[in-house]
Amino acid sequence: MKQNCSILLVEDDANDQYFVSRAFRQMAMPARLDTVSDGQSAIDFLNNAPARPSAPDDTTPGIVLLDLNLPLKSGLEVLKWIRQESPWKTLVVIVLTSSTSEQDMQQAYSSGANAYVIKPSDPSQLREFAQLVKDFWLNWNQIPPSRN
């Protein structure tokens, strides 16, 4: 696992927040899960996140799980901000959405999403997704040391 890495869940539905966090706990996710409920809060969170840990307990965002349908700023607006304006241009962004729209999928990938996942409705599939995030994105995937 990448040291001092956290996962940011950007999800406005409280039930989805609960089920994702529960699945991640059940899979003994080695990264802290931070949650925000709207697109503007995601931008604010990332703007205030440390680029490099300065203390052993500090974490930097390593992955964003991003819903598309969010209040204040949509997931696509957040994704475009991450890729174009933020200090986190290489941040792993996994779109985690209920949208099966091909247009949404195309826009997400065109805007720089690393993956597009339809939210599993079954708890066992959600645990499987959490395990895949843990195994691939946190253990196998390599992220550049510089975020810009």
BADRENTOR-499050 format. One record per atom (N, C-alpha, C, CB): z, y, x; atom name. Coordinates in Angstrom, 3 decimals. Glycine has a CB too. Layout:
BEGIN
R Z Y X CA
...
// end
This chain:
BEGIN
R 0.000 -1.194 0.828 N
R 0.000 0.000 0.000 CA
R 0.000 1.251 0.868 C
R 1.207 0.002 -0.940 CB
R -0.656 2.262 0.370 N
R -0.636 3.533 1.062 CA
R 0.780 4.110 0.963 C
R -1.697 4.515 0.465 CB
R 1.318 4.533 2.078 N
R 2.668 5.068 2.057 CA
R 2.706 6.396 1.326 C
R 3.203 5.228 3.474 CB
R 3.796 6.610 0.627 N
R 4.055 7.869 -0.064 CA
R 2.934 8.272 -1.013 C
R 4.273 8.961 0.939 CB
R 2.431 7.313 -1.759 N
R 1.346 7.540 -2.711 CA
R 1.894 7.404 -4.123 C
R 0.170 6.545 -2.474 CB
R 1.503 8.296 -5.000 N
R 1.901 8.196 -6.396 CA
R 0.655 8.099 -7.273 C
R 2.773 9.408 -6.810 CB
R 0.880 7.704 -8.513 N
R -0.187 7.622 -9.508 CA
R 0.115 8.652 -10.583 C
R -0.308 6.174 -10.117 CB
R -0.879 9.441 -10.942 N
R -0.730 10.420 -12.006 CA
R -1.458 9.913 -13.242 C
R -1.271 11.809 -11.572 CB
R -0.711 9.677 -14.308 N
R -1.274 9.282 -15.599 CA
R -1.428 10.541 -16.441 C
R -0.371 8.216 -16.325 CB
R -2.662 10.839 -16.824 N
R -2.946 12.005 -17.663 CA
R -3.328 11.459 -19.029 C
R -4.097 12.923 -17.050 CB
R -2.367 11.487 -19.949 N
R -2.505 10.828 -21.251 CA
R -1.689 11.588 -22.290 C
R -2.050 9.341 -21.177 CB
R -2.341 11.981 -23.393 N
R -1.632 12.749 -24.412 CA
R -0.964 11.884 -25.472 C
R -2.579 13.693 -25.073 CB
R -1.312 10.637 -25.576 N
R -0.734 9.759 -26.592 CA
R 0.546 9.114 -26.050 C
R -1.757 8.668 -27.024 CB
R 1.680 9.386 -26.711 N
R 2.976 8.880 -26.246 CA
R 3.019 7.352 -26.229 C
R 4.098 9.417 -27.130 CB
R 2.362 6.716 -27.190 N
R 2.344 5.252 -27.206 CA
R 1.589 4.707 -25.998 C
R 1.706 4.736 -28.507 CB
R 0.446 5.303 -25.686 N
R -0.313 4.860 -24.521 CA
R 0.473 5.108 -23.234 C
R -1.668 5.578 -24.462 CB
R 1.165 6.236 -23.159 N
R 2.009 6.508 -21.996 CA
R 3.050 5.398 -21.832 C
R 2.703 7.886 -22.136 CB
R 3.687 5.046 -22.929 N
R 4.726 4.011 -22.904 CA
R 4.154 2.670 -22.446 C
R 5.369 3.862 -24.293 CB
R 3.050 2.251 -23.054 N
R 2.495 0.932 -22.749 CA
R 1.940 0.849 -21.325 C
R 1.400 0.590 -23.747 CB
R 1.324 1.920 -20.845 N
R 0.839 1.919 -19.461 CA
R 2.019 1.859 -18.502 C
R -0.027 3.173 -19.175 CB
R 3.027 2.687 -18.717 N
R 4.173 2.683 -17.800 CA
R 4.908 1.347 -17.851 C
R 5.140 3.828 -18.142 CB
R 4.996 0.741 -19.016 N
R 5.639 -0.574 -19.129 CA
R 4.843 -1.632 -18.362 C
R 5.778 -0.984 -20.614 CB
R 3.522 -1.626 -18.521 N
R 2.682 -2.587 -17.802 CA
R 2.818 -2.401 -16.293 C
R 1.208 -2.438 -18.223 CB
R 2.875 -1.159 -15.835 N
R 3.003 -0.905 -14.406 CA
R 4.365 -1.374 -13.891 C
R 2.806 0.589 -14.109 CB
R 5.423 -1.174 -14.673 N
R 6.745 -1.676 -14.288 CA
R 6.744 -3.196 -14.224 C
R 7.818 -1.189 -15.277 CB
R 6.135 -3.838 -15.216 N
R 6.094 -5.298 -15.259 CA
R 5.339 -5.881 -14.071 C
R 5.455 -5.764 -16.554 CB
R 4.377 -5.155 -13.553 N
R 3.610 -5.628 -12.403 CA
R 4.233 -5.172 -11.084 C
R 2.169 -5.136 -12.494 CB
R 5.439 -4.615 -11.164 N
R 6.160 -4.147 -9.971 CA
R 5.281 -3.231 -9.120 C
R 6.641 -5.345 -9.128 CB
R 4.724 -2.231 -9.776 N
R 3.853 -1.277 -9.102 CA
R 4.642 -0.592 -7.980 C
R 3.287 -0.225 -10.112 CB
R 4.111 -0.613 -6.767 N
R 4.841 -0.026 -5.643 CA
R 4.744 1.502 -5.566 C
R 4.334 -0.614 -4.363 CB
R 3.990 2.110 -6.442 N
R 3.830 3.567 -6.427 CA
R 4.529 4.175 -7.642 C
R 2.324 3.958 -6.414 CB
R 5.055 5.356 -7.442 N
R 5.668 6.079 -8.554 CA
R 4.586 6.484 -9.544 C
R 6.446 7.325 -8.048 CB
R 4.906 6.406 -10.839 N
R 3.987 6.832 -11.889 CA
R 4.494 8.143 -12.477 C
R 3.847 5.741 -12.995 CB
R 3.717 9.201 -12.288 N
R 4.011 10.498 -12.902 CA
R 3.111 10.635 -14.114 C
R 3.798 11.690 -11.891 CB
R 3.602 11.294 -15.157 N
R 2.840 11.417 -16.391 CA
R 2.801 12.867 -16.850 C
R 3.437 10.527 -17.486 CB
R 1.608 13.311 -17.245 N
R 1.444 14.605 -17.908 CA
R 0.643 14.374 -19.176 C
R 0.737 15.653 -16.973 CB
R 0.768 15.296 -20.133 N
R 0.215 15.081 -21.472 CA
R -1.030 15.883 -21.808 C
R 1.242 15.389 -22.465 CB
R -1.494 16.727 -20.896 N
R -2.702 17.503 -21.191 CA
R -3.418 17.843 -19.890 C
R -2.354 18.799 -21.977 CB
R -4.656 18.279 -20.050 N
R -5.483 18.562 -18.890 CA
R -4.976 19.702 -18.026 C
R -6.855 18.865 -19.331 CB
R -4.469 20.754 -18.646 N
R -3.955 21.876 -17.861 CA
R -2.734 21.460 -17.058 C
R -3.608 23.058 -18.772 CB
R -1.875 20.624 -17.631 N
R -0.703 20.135 -16.893 CA
R -1.117 19.272 -15.705 C
R 0.221 19.335 -17.823 CB
R -2.213 18.534 -15.844 N
R -2.718 17.737 -14.722 CA
R -3.137 18.647 -13.572 C
R -3.907 16.858 -15.169 CB
R -3.863 19.705 -13.896 N
R -4.290 20.667 -12.875 CA
R -3.073 21.321 -12.227 C
R -5.218 21.744 -13.491 CB
R -2.111 21.732 -13.049 N
R -0.890 22.352 -12.513 CA
R -0.137 21.385 -11.600 C
R 0.029 22.814 -13.662 CB
R -0.027 20.131 -12.024 N
R 0.654 19.114 -11.229 CA
R -0.025 18.971 -9.868 C
R 0.667 17.759 -11.972 CB
R -1.341 18.832 -9.868 N
R -2.060 18.646 -8.611 CA
R -2.021 19.897 -7.733 C
R -3.500 18.259 -8.892 CB
R -2.036 21.065 -8.357 N
R -1.925 22.303 -7.579 CA
R -0.583 22.402 -6.865 C
R -2.119 23.516 -8.484 CB
R 0.455 21.816 -7.453 N
R 1.800 21.905 -6.884 CA
R 2.197 20.690 -6.057 C
R 2.795 22.096 -7.981 CB
R 1.334 19.681 -5.978 N
R 1.648 18.463 -5.215 CA
R 1.477 18.730 -3.724 C
R 0.741 17.277 -5.661 CB
R 2.368 18.167 -2.910 N
R 2.228 18.374 -1.463 CA
R 1.015 17.634 -0.916 C
R 3.496 17.913 -0.729 CB
R 0.283 18.281 -0.051 N
R -0.896 17.655 0.568 CA
R -0.482 16.568 1.551 C
R -1.757 18.713 1.286 CB
R 0.674 16.744 2.163 N
R 1.202 15.755 3.101 CA
R 2.708 15.640 2.857 C
R 0.890 16.155 4.598 CB
R 3.236 14.415 2.869 N
R 4.680 14.248 2.691 CA
R 5.451 14.916 3.827 C
R 5.042 12.755 2.612 CB
R 6.491 15.653 3.476 N
R 7.318 16.284 4.508 CA
R 8.679 15.614 4.617 C
R 7.494 17.769 4.212 CB
R 8.999 14.767 3.646 N
R 10.255 14.028 3.662 CA
R 9.965 12.594 3.214 C
R 11.331 14.709 2.738 CB
R 10.830 11.644 3.559 N
R 10.575 10.241 3.215 CA
R 10.373 9.991 1.716 C
R 11.714 9.397 3.701 CB
R 10.999 10.780 0.865 N
R 10.878 10.582 -0.579 CA
R 9.683 11.299 -1.192 C
R 12.130 11.044 -1.258 CB
R 8.994 12.128 -0.419 N
R 7.839 12.859 -0.936 CA
R 6.665 11.911 -1.168 C
R 7.432 13.984 0.034 CB
R 5.922 12.187 -2.196 N
R 4.698 11.426 -2.434 CA
R 3.550 12.391 -2.662 C
R 4.859 10.469 -3.643 CB
R 2.370 11.931 -2.322 N
R 1.166 12.681 -2.638 CA
R 0.373 11.871 -3.644 C
R 0.323 12.985 -1.359 CB
R -0.347 12.519 -4.509 N
R -1.155 11.766 -5.471 CA
R -2.187 10.917 -4.748 C
R -1.848 12.716 -6.462 CB
R -2.278 9.656 -5.140 N
R -3.266 8.763 -4.562 CA
R -4.305 8.337 -5.580 C
R -2.592 7.550 -3.977 CB
R -3.879 8.297 -6.842 N
R -4.752 7.867 -7.934 CA
R -4.432 8.707 -9.162 C
R -4.581 6.341 -8.238 CB
R -5.468 9.068 -9.899 N
R -5.297 9.695 -11.211 CA
R -5.904 8.751 -12.241 C
R -5.969 11.127 -11.271 CB
R -5.120 8.411 -13.254 N
R -5.606 7.677 -14.426 CA
R -5.818 8.741 -15.492 C
R -4.586 6.526 -14.908 CB
R -7.058 8.996 -15.842 N
R -7.416 10.178 -16.615 CA
R -8.040 9.828 -17.959 C
R -8.366 11.038 -15.824 CB
R -7.369 10.219 -19.032 N
R -7.958 10.102 -20.370 CA
R -9.003 11.210 -20.511 C
R -6.855 10.201 -21.505 CB
R -9.968 11.001 -21.375 N
R -10.998 12.030 -21.579 CA
R -10.626 13.020 -22.669 C
R -12.320 11.380 -21.921 CB
R -10.060 12.526 -23.746 N
R -9.742 13.369 -24.903 CA
R -8.325 13.905 -24.764 C
R -9.898 12.576 -26.232 CB
R -8.229 15.102 -24.195 N
R -6.938 15.721 -23.910 CA
R -6.874 17.118 -24.503 C
R -6.685 15.775 -22.400 CB
R -5.672 17.578 -24.831 N
R -5.535 18.980 -25.256 CA
R -5.625 19.934 -24.061 C
R -4.196 19.188 -25.994 CB
R -5.886 21.181 -24.361 N
R -5.978 22.310 -23.431 CA
R -7.193 22.244 -22.514 C
R -4.735 22.378 -22.596 CB
R -7.329 21.195 -21.749 N
R -8.539 20.956 -20.940 CA
R -8.874 19.486 -21.077 C
R -8.334 21.361 -19.416 CB
R -10.150 19.205 -21.277 N
R -10.562 17.809 -21.446 CA
R -10.480 17.067 -20.113 C
R -11.998 17.728 -22.019 CB
R -10.518 15.755 -20.194 N
R -10.531 14.952 -18.984 CA
R -11.727 15.264 -18.101 C
R -10.526 13.490 -19.337 CB
R -12.878 15.518 -18.711 N
R -14.060 15.874 -17.911 CA
R -13.869 17.199 -17.194 C
R -15.304 15.942 -18.796 CB
R -13.214 18.156 -17.838 N
R -12.933 19.439 -17.175 CA
R -11.989 19.228 -15.997 C
R -12.322 20.453 -18.174 CB
R -10.984 18.378 -16.179 N
R -10.053 18.083 -15.088 CA
R -10.795 17.401 -13.945 C
R -8.887 17.193 -15.585 CB
R -11.625 16.433 -14.270 N
R -12.389 15.710 -13.249 CA
R -13.296 16.662 -12.467 C
R -13.229 14.594 -13.897 CB
R -13.984 17.531 -13.162 N
R -14.854 18.500 -12.482 CA
R -14.040 19.435 -11.596 C
R -15.658 19.317 -13.508 CB
R -12.862 19.855 -12.075 N
R -11.989 20.706 -11.271 CA
R -11.558 19.968 -10.002 C
R -10.751 21.145 -12.090 CB
R -11.172 18.704 -10.148 N
R -10.748 17.922 -8.982 CA
R -11.866 17.867 -7.948 C
R -10.337 16.492 -9.401 CB
R -13.071 17.561 -8.375 N
R -14.178 17.365 -7.445 CA
R -14.735 18.667 -6.870 C
R -15.278 16.619 -8.132 CB
R -14.625 19.766 -7.602 N
R -15.266 21.006 -7.166 CA
R -14.305 22.058 -6.643 C
R -16.039 21.581 -8.287 CB
R -13.117 22.178 -7.210 N
R -12.259 23.313 -6.893 CA
R -10.920 22.951 -6.269 C
R -12.017 24.088 -8.115 CB
R -10.449 21.759 -6.483 N
R -9.099 21.401 -6.052 CA
R -9.044 21.064 -4.565 C
R -8.587 20.224 -6.865 CB
R -7.835 20.993 -4.027 N
R -7.674 20.509 -2.653 CA
R -7.716 18.973 -2.596 C
R -6.346 21.026 -2.060 CB
R -7.973 18.312 -3.719 N
R -7.922 16.849 -3.839 CA
R -9.312 16.267 -4.115 C
R -6.947 16.439 -4.960 CB
R -10.318 16.760 -3.473 N
R -11.699 16.371 -3.786 CA
R -11.986 14.882 -3.619 C
R -12.638 17.143 -2.920 CB
R -11.260 14.203 -2.738 N
R -11.499 12.772 -2.521 CA
R -10.493 11.888 -3.258 C
R -11.452 12.461 -1.038 CB
R -9.679 12.458 -4.102 N
R -8.688 11.711 -4.874 CA
R -9.372 10.653 -5.736 C
R -7.857 12.666 -5.757 CB
R -8.799 9.451 -5.774 N
R -9.335 8.393 -6.627 CA
R -9.039 8.753 -8.082 C
R -8.725 6.997 -6.255 CB
R -10.089 8.834 -8.893 N
R -9.935 9.135 -10.314 CA
R -10.526 7.987 -11.122 C
R -10.621 10.489 -10.682 CB
R -9.654 7.335 -11.879 N
R -10.061 6.260 -12.778 CA
R -9.967 6.805 -14.195 C
R -9.170 4.971 -12.592 CB
R -11.107 6.911 -14.858 N
R -11.094 7.333 -16.254 CA
R -10.580 6.147 -17.057 C
R -12.526 7.803 -16.747 CB
R -9.500 6.371 -17.793 N
R -8.870 5.352 -18.635 CA
R -8.887 5.899 -20.051 C
R -7.393 5.005 -18.156 CB
R -9.832 5.444 -20.842 N
R -10.106 6.074 -22.122 CA
R -10.415 5.053 -23.204 C
R -11.254 7.041 -21.987 CB
R -10.332 5.486 -24.431 N
R -10.743 4.626 -25.548 CA
R -12.211 4.850 -25.897 C
R -9.862 4.889 -26.782 CB
R -12.851 5.813 -25.261 N
R -14.238 6.138 -25.565 CA
R -15.196 5.073 -25.017 C
R -14.592 7.512 -24.993 CB
R -15.997 4.540 -25.918 N
R -17.038 3.594 -25.518 CA
R -18.407 4.281 -25.456 C
R -17.083 2.403 -26.497 CB
R -18.408 5.589 -25.579 N
R -19.644 6.369 -25.575 CA
R -20.345 6.278 -24.217 C
R -19.350 7.836 -25.922 CB
R -21.624 5.907 -24.252 N
R -22.402 5.868 -23.013 CA
R -22.531 7.265 -22.412 C
R -23.797 5.270 -23.270 CB
R -22.603 8.284 -23.272 N
R -22.688 9.656 -22.782 CA
R -21.415 10.041 -22.034 C
R -22.937 10.628 -23.944 CB
R -20.245 9.692 -22.572 N
R -18.993 9.978 -21.878 CA
R -18.947 9.269 -20.531 C
R -17.797 9.559 -22.737 CB
R -19.379 8.010 -20.525 N
R -19.380 7.236 -19.284 CA
R -20.306 7.877 -18.255 C
R -19.808 5.782 -19.554 CB
R -21.512 8.251 -18.691 N
R -22.473 8.888 -17.790 CA
R -21.919 10.196 -17.240 C
R -23.801 9.141 -18.514 CB
R -21.336 11.017 -18.108 N
R -20.778 12.298 -17.662 CA
R -19.625 12.080 -16.685 C
R -20.298 13.125 -18.869 CB
R -18.793 11.083 -16.949 N
R -17.661 10.823 -16.060 CA
R -18.145 10.420 -14.673 C
R -16.758 9.728 -16.644 CB
R -19.087 9.488 -14.611 N
R -19.603 9.076 -13.305 CA
R -20.363 10.206 -12.624 C
R -20.509 7.856 -13.454 CB
R -21.138 10.970 -13.383 N
R -21.878 12.098 -12.809 CA
R -20.939 13.178 -12.266 C
R -22.810 12.704 -13.859 CB
R -19.749 13.253 -12.856 N
R -18.779 14.255 -12.426 CA
R -17.887 13.768 -11.290 C
R -17.925 14.668 -13.592 CB
R -18.060 12.499 -10.897 N
R -17.331 12.003 -9.731 CA
R -16.246 10.986 -9.997 C
R -16.735 13.121 -9.042 CB
R -16.205 10.388 -11.174 N
R -15.210 9.343 -11.433 CA
R -15.453 8.154 -10.511 C
R -15.254 8.895 -12.915 CB
R -14.374 7.549 -10.032 N
R -14.488 6.345 -9.208 CA
R -14.629 5.096 -10.063 C
R -13.276 6.213 -8.293 CB
R -14.129 5.149 -11.302 N
R -14.214 4.005 -12.216 CA
R -14.065 4.514 -13.640 C
R -13.123 2.930 -11.890 CB
R -14.576 3.733 -14.569 N
R -14.496 4.058 -15.996 CA
R -13.988 2.805 -16.691 C
R -15.899 4.529 -16.584 CB
R -12.809 2.878 -17.277 N
R -12.166 1.719 -17.894 CA
R -11.837 2.038 -19.346 C
R -10.884 1.313 -17.118 CB
R -12.250 1.132 -20.246 N
R -11.854 1.254 -21.654 CA
R -10.414 0.760 -21.747 C
R -12.820 0.430 -22.621 CB
R -9.555 1.569 -22.357 N
R -8.139 1.211 -22.470 CA
R -7.982 -0.146 -23.145 C
R -7.369 2.288 -23.257 CB
R -7.330 -1.062 -22.474 N
R -7.059 -2.347 -23.119 CA
R -6.049 -2.153 -24.248 C
R -6.533 -3.382 -22.087 CB
R -6.293 -2.791 -25.382 N
R -5.352 -2.690 -26.503 CA
R -4.330 -3.821 -26.487 C
R -6.107 -2.697 -27.829 CB
R -4.630 -4.865 -25.764 N
R -3.745 -6.025 -25.672 CA
R -2.803 -5.856 -24.474 C
R -4.571 -7.342 -25.544 CB
R -1.490 -6.057 -24.663 N
R -0.542 -5.878 -23.552 CA
R -0.854 -6.745 -22.332 C
R 0.853 -6.183 -24.027 CB
R -1.352 -7.959 -22.540 N
R -1.656 -8.813 -21.386 CA
R -2.843 -8.250 -20.606 C
R -1.952 -10.262 -21.844 CB
R -3.822 -7.664 -21.298 N
R -4.957 -7.048 -20.603 CA
R -4.521 -5.777 -19.874 C
R -6.091 -6.727 -21.598 CB
R -3.573 -5.056 -20.450 N
R -3.060 -3.858 -19.792 CA
R -2.294 -4.239 -18.519 C
R -2.148 -3.059 -20.756 CB
R -1.546 -5.331 -18.567 N
R -0.869 -5.825 -17.360 CA
R -1.897 -6.272 -16.313 C
R 0.085 -6.999 -17.712 CB
R -2.976 -6.891 -16.765 N
R -4.039 -7.301 -15.849 CA
R -4.667 -6.071 -15.184 C
R -5.119 -8.122 -16.599 CB
R -4.896 -5.012 -15.952 N
R -5.415 -3.768 -15.400 CA
R -4.444 -3.211 -14.360 C
R -5.660 -2.735 -16.522 CB
R -3.148 -3.191 -14.691 N
R -2.140 -2.693 -13.750 CA
R -2.155 -3.512 -12.460 C
R -0.736 -2.734 -14.390 CB
R -2.294 -4.823 -12.586 N
R -2.346 -5.680 -11.401 CA
R -3.582 -5.376 -10.561 C
R -2.338 -7.160 -11.809 CB
R -4.712 -5.121 -11.216 N
R -5.939 -4.777 -10.487 CA
R -5.797 -3.440 -9.759 C
R -7.135 -4.724 -11.451 CB
R -5.170 -2.460 -10.405 N
R -4.920 -1.174 -9.745 CA
R -4.062 -1.407 -8.508 C
R -4.226 -0.169 -10.716 CB
R -3.022 -2.189 -8.682 N
R -2.118 -2.488 -7.566 CA
R -2.858 -3.201 -6.437 C
R -0.937 -3.350 -8.048 CB
R -3.576 -4.265 -6.782 N
R -4.232 -5.076 -5.754 CA
R -5.379 -4.347 -5.070 C
R -4.745 -6.358 -6.361 CB
R -6.279 -3.778 -5.854 N
R -7.454 -3.151 -5.240 CA
R -7.185 -1.724 -4.793 C
R -8.615 -3.165 -6.208 CB
R -6.839 -0.830 -5.720 N
R -6.782 0.600 -5.411 CA
R -5.622 0.951 -4.486 C
R -6.669 1.402 -6.689 CB
R -4.495 0.221 -4.587 N
R -3.358 0.539 -3.728 CA
R -3.305 -0.303 -2.455 C
R -2.084 0.358 -4.496 CB
R -3.870 -1.499 -2.485 N
R -3.776 -2.361 -1.308 CA
R -5.065 -2.438 -0.496 C
R -3.381 -3.738 -1.730 CB
R -6.202 -2.643 -1.129 N
R -7.447 -2.842 -0.401 CA
R -8.213 -1.560 -0.148 C
R -8.315 -3.789 -1.143 CB
R -8.269 -0.688 -1.110 N
R -9.057 0.531 -0.976 CA
R -8.457 1.433 0.106 C
R -9.131 1.280 -2.326 CB
R -9.317 2.018 0.905 N
R -8.885 2.939 1.956 CA
R -9.193 4.364 1.520 C
R -9.583 2.613 3.313 CB
R -8.212 5.239 1.672 N
R -8.422 6.632 1.325 CA
R -8.433 7.469 2.601 C
R -7.330 7.129 0.345 CB
R -9.246 8.510 2.634 N
R -9.287 9.324 3.857 CA
R -7.981 10.067 4.053 C
R -10.453 10.320 3.808 CB
R -7.568 10.268 5.300 N
R -6.308 10.960 5.564 CA
R -6.336 12.409 5.108 C
R -5.983 10.900 7.036 CB
R -7.491 13.036 5.153 N
R -7.620 14.417 4.709 CA
R -8.118 14.405 3.276 C
R -8.581 15.227 5.632 CB
R -7.543 15.202 2.419 N
R -7.897 15.207 1.012 CA
R -9.073 16.118 0.702 C
R -6.716 15.618 0.196 CB
R -9.537 16.900 1.607 N
R -10.625 17.834 1.296 CA
R -11.975 17.242 1.587 C
R -10.462 19.114 2.071 CB
// end
